[in-house]
Amino acid sequence: MTVMTSREFSEDVEKAKDAALDGPVIIVDRGREAYVLMTAEEFRQGRHVGGPRPSGAASSVAGRRKTIAELLSSPEIAEIEFDLPERTMDNQRPLPDFSDDT
């Protein structure tokens, strides 16, 4: 992994892009890690550095996160139970007034 200051990045963007081909490039601004440059492919595949990975149904599958379509079509979704409150006239929110009375 390559680390560059924001000044180095500004002065030589091509060098940063070349380094991103080998892995994420951390860009430091005022002494703190501020940005990460990575290839679009690496980003799409979810190969992010640091930070916790989500667990459960949204966890990685073969190195990537599941799409919403995959999550909703998975067999374990049928096992999820939740209660919806009964809809009555008492618990409905009023509709906004979009009329133009000006």
C-alpha positions in Angstrom: 0.0 0.0 0.0 1.3 3.4 -1.0 1.0 6.6 1.2 1.2 10.0 -0.3 0.6 13.5 1.0 -2.1 15.6 -0.6 0.7 17.8 -2.0 2.5 14.8 -3.6 -0.9 13.7 -5.0 -1.6 17.1 -6.5 1.8 17.4 -8.0 1.9 13.9 -9.6 -1.6 12.4 -10.1 -0.2 9.9 -12.7 2.2 8.5 -10.0 -0.8 8.0 -7.7 -2.8 6.3 -10.5 0.1 4.0 -11.3 0.5 3.1 -7.6 -3.3 2.4 -7.3 -2.8 -0.4 -9.9 -0.8 -2.2 -7.1 -3.3 -1.5 -4.3 -5.0 1.3 -2.5 -3.2 4.7 -2.2 -3.7 6.5 1.1 -3.7 10.3 0.7 -2.7 12.1 3.9 -3.9 15.7 4.4 -2.5 17.7 7.3 -1.0 14.6 8.9 -4.2 12.5 8.9 -5.3 9.8 6.5 -8.0 11.6 4.5 -8.6 9.8 1.2 -8.1 6.5 -0.5 -7.5 6.1 -4.3 -8.1 2.7 -5.7 -9.0 1.2 -9.1 -12.7 1.0 -9.9 -12.5 -2.8 -10.2 -11.0 -3.0 -6.7 -13.7 -0.8 -5.4 -16.5 -2.8 -7.1 -15.1 -6.1 -5.7 -15.3 -4.6 -2.2 -11.6 -4.9 -1.4 -11.6 -2.0 1.0 -8.8 -1.6 3.5 -9.8 -1.2 7.2 -13.2 -0.9 8.7 -15.3 -3.8 9.9 -17.1 -6.0 7.5 -20.8 -6.4 7.9 -21.9 -9.7 9.3 -25.0 -11.9 8.6 -26.9 -11.8 5.3 -25.0 -8.8 4.0 -21.6 -10.4 4.4 -19.1 -11.0 1.6 -19.6 -13.8 -0.8 -16.4 -14.9 -2.6 -14.7 -11.6 -1.8 -17.6 -9.3 -2.6 -20.7 -8.1 -0.9 -24.1 -9.5 -1.9 -26.4 -7.3 -4.0 -29.9 -6.4 -2.7 -31.4 -8.9 -5.3 -29.2 -11.7 -3.9 -30.2 -10.8 -0.4 -33.9 -10.8 -1.1 -33.8 -14.0 -3.1 -31.7 -16.0 -0.5 -33.5 -18.8 1.4 -32.7 -17.4 4.8 -34.9 -14.4 4.1 -38.0 -16.6 4.5 -37.0 -17.2 8.1 -37.1 -13.5 9.1 -40.2 -12.7 11.1 -41.4 -9.2 11.9 -44.7 -7.7 13.0 -46.2 -4.8 11.2 -48.7 -2.6 13.1 -52.2 -2.8 11.9 -53.1 0.1 9.7 -56.1 2.0 10.9 -57.5 5.5 10.3 -56.1 6.5 13.7 -52.4 5.8 12.9 -52.2 7.2 9.4 -50.0 10.2 8.8 -51.7 13.2 7.1 -50.9 13.7 3.4 -48.8 16.8 2.7 -50.5 19.7 1.1 -48.8 20.3 -2.3 -51.4 22.8 -3.5 -50.0 26.1 -4.8 -52.1 28.7 -2.9 -49.6 31.6 -3.4 
